[in-house]
Each structure stands twice: as structure tokens, then as C-alpha cells.
Amino acid sequence: MTWAEALEKLDTAVFGTFGETVTYGGVSITADVNISDEHDDGHTSDATGKFGVIEVLKTDVASPAYRDPVIISGVTWYVGSPAVKKDNITSWWLYIYTDERPRLKK
């Protein structure tokens, strides 16, 4: 077994134990969900709304894209821009948002 295969098995076990079931692009998958009221470092939008980062396995999401829908606890979120915060051999960390509205400047 290669190091990458061992890491994939470990990630799958961790996601299965601690992950949350979400629907990504119409498919039910397990993800690590982190929601915030503020932008994460690297997110460049000047809008208001709810923001977060989800970690998903690359075996579940082969090619994440801007505006891909993600349903979490019945609420539709969308993959942000840039879509990928970071990645490793087995997973993506994706920016997500919902209720995004432009910020009005005075």
C-alpha cells in the first residue's frame, strides 16, 4: 500500500466518523463543515452573507467549480470564487457562501 492509499483510507474513516452528510451537486457525500459569519483569509468578495469552508474528498468531488450547489442541513450554499482554498492528495477545502448580498458603500 502506498502512502497516498493509506492517507485516503484514513481520510475516509475520519470523514465517516466525524463528517456531516451534505448534498454536493445532487449527490449525498460526507464533508467537514465549518461555517462562519466572516470571510476566511483569501476570500476576496466584498459582500455580506454567511460564509464557510468545507473539506470534501477528491473521490467524492473530482472537479469543484464556482457556484456548485451544496445543501447543508436543508440550506443551499454555493461554492465561492476562488473555489479552492487549498488541497492535498485526498481532499479539497472549498469556500462556500449563502445569503450573499452586495455591501453598499456610502
C-alpha positions as a Python dict, from the first residue, in 0.01 Angstrom:
ca = {
    (1, 'M'): (0, 0, 0),
    (2, 'T'): (135, 342, -93),
    (3, 'W'): (139, 643, 137),
    (4, 'A'): (-135, 808, -74),
    (5, 'E'): (-356, 497, -48),
    (6, 'A'): (-306, 484, 330),
    (7, 'L'): (-392, 854, 362),
    (8, 'E'): (-706, 805, 152),
    (9, 'K'): (-822, 520, 380),
    (10, 'L'): (-752, 731, 688),
    (11, 'D'): (-939, 1033, 548),
    (12, 'T'): (-1235, 814, 452),
    (13, 'A'): (-1250, 671, 806),
    (14, 'V'): (-1223, 1015, 969),
    (15, 'F'): (-1491, 1163, 741),
    (16, 'G'): (-1716, 864, 811),
    (17, 'T'): (-1679, 916, 1187),
    (18, 'F'): (-1674, 1296, 1223),
    (19, 'G'): (-1811, 1427, 893),
    (20, 'E'): (-2153, 1569, 816),
    (21, 'T'): (-2374, 1444, 533),
    (22, 'V'): (-2425, 1712, 268),
    (23, 'T'): (-2556, 1711, -88),
    (24, 'Y'): (-2299, 1831, -340),
    (25, 'G'): (-2424, 1876, -694),
    (26, 'G'): (-2718, 1642, -628),
    (27, 'V'): (-2505, 1364, -471),
    (28, 'S'): (-2500, 1281, -99),
    (29, 'I'): (-2142, 1290, 40),
    (30, 'T'): (-1970, 1335, 375),
    (31, 'A'): (-1785, 1662, 443),
    (32, 'D'): (-1615, 1852, 722),
    (33, 'V'): (-1824, 2171, 751),
    (34, 'N'): (-1701, 2496, 912),
    (35, 'I'): (-1943, 2791, 899),
    (36, 'S'): (-1854, 3150, 995),
    (37, 'D'): (-2009, 3496, 993),
    (38, 'E'): (-1692, 3640, 844),
    (39, 'H'): (-1477, 3583, 538),
    (40, 'D'): (-1188, 3345, 570),
    (41, 'D'): (-840, 3459, 470),
    (42, 'G'): (-809, 3455, 94),
    (43, 'H'): (-1179, 3504, 18),
    (44, 'T'): (-1193, 3824, -184),
    (45, 'S'): (-1565, 3906, -202),
    (46, 'D'): (-1675, 4244, -63),
    (47, 'A'): (-2025, 4115, 8),
    (48, 'T'): (-2220, 4030, 320),
    (49, 'G'): (-2380, 3697, 398),
    (50, 'K'): (-2285, 3367, 558),
    (51, 'F'): (-1957, 3206, 466),
    (52, 'G'): (-1769, 2889, 540),
    (53, 'V'): (-1524, 2627, 428),
    (54, 'I'): (-1598, 2262, 363),
    (55, 'E'): (-1346, 1986, 322),
    (56, 'V'): (-1452, 1716, 76),
    (57, 'L'): (-1275, 1407, -51),
    (58, 'K'): (-1147, 1424, -409),
    (59, 'T'): (-1305, 1083, -466),
    (60, 'D'): (-1644, 1249, -394),
    (61, 'V'): (-1582, 1579, -578),
    (62, 'A'): (-1341, 1538, -868),
    (63, 'S'): (-1353, 1894, -1001),
    (64, 'P'): (-1512, 2163, -780),
    (65, 'A'): (-1636, 2473, -959),
    (66, 'Y'): (-1770, 2818, -875),
    (67, 'R'): (-2144, 2815, -793),
    (68, 'D'): (-2167, 2438, -745),
    (69, 'P'): (-2464, 2389, -507),
    (70, 'V'): (-2406, 2235, -164),
    (71, 'I'): (-2706, 2159, 58),
    (72, 'I'): (-2621, 2160, 429),
    (73, 'S'): (-2899, 2100, 684),
    (74, 'G'): (-3161, 2195, 423),
    (75, 'V'): (-2993, 2525, 327),
    (76, 'T'): (-2843, 2571, -19),
    (77, 'W'): (-2488, 2705, -20),
    (78, 'Y'): (-2270, 2770, -323),
    (79, 'V'): (-1902, 2715, -389),
    (80, 'G'): (-1731, 3053, -393),
    (81, 'S'): (-1462, 3215, -601),
    (82, 'P'): (-1190, 3114, -580),
    (83, 'A'): (-1346, 2772, -530),
    (84, 'V'): (-1046, 2601, -373),
    (85, 'K'): (-889, 2738, -56),
    (86, 'K'): (-630, 2459, -54),
    (87, 'D'): (-596, 2090, -130),
    (88, 'N'): (-386, 1787, -54),
    (89, 'I'): (-355, 1440, -204),
    (90, 'T'): (-702, 1330, -94),
    (91, 'S'): (-922, 1636, -29),
    (92, 'W'): (-1026, 1989, -125),
    (93, 'W'): (-1104, 2278, 114),
    (94, 'L'): (-1374, 2480, -64),
    (95, 'Y'): (-1509, 2827, 8),
    (96, 'I'): (-1890, 2828, 37),
    (97, 'Y'): (-2148, 3104, 86),
    (98, 'T'): (-2521, 3164, 119),
    (99, 'D'): (-2737, 3477, 153),
    (100, 'E'): (-2468, 3681, -22),
    (101, 'R'): (-2562, 4042, -78),
    (102, 'P'): (-2354, 4332, -206),
    (103, 'R'): (-2218, 4567, 56),
    (104, 'L'): (-2349, 4920, -2),
    (105, 'K'): (-2087, 5191, 19),
    (106, 'K'): (-2167, 5538, 140),
}
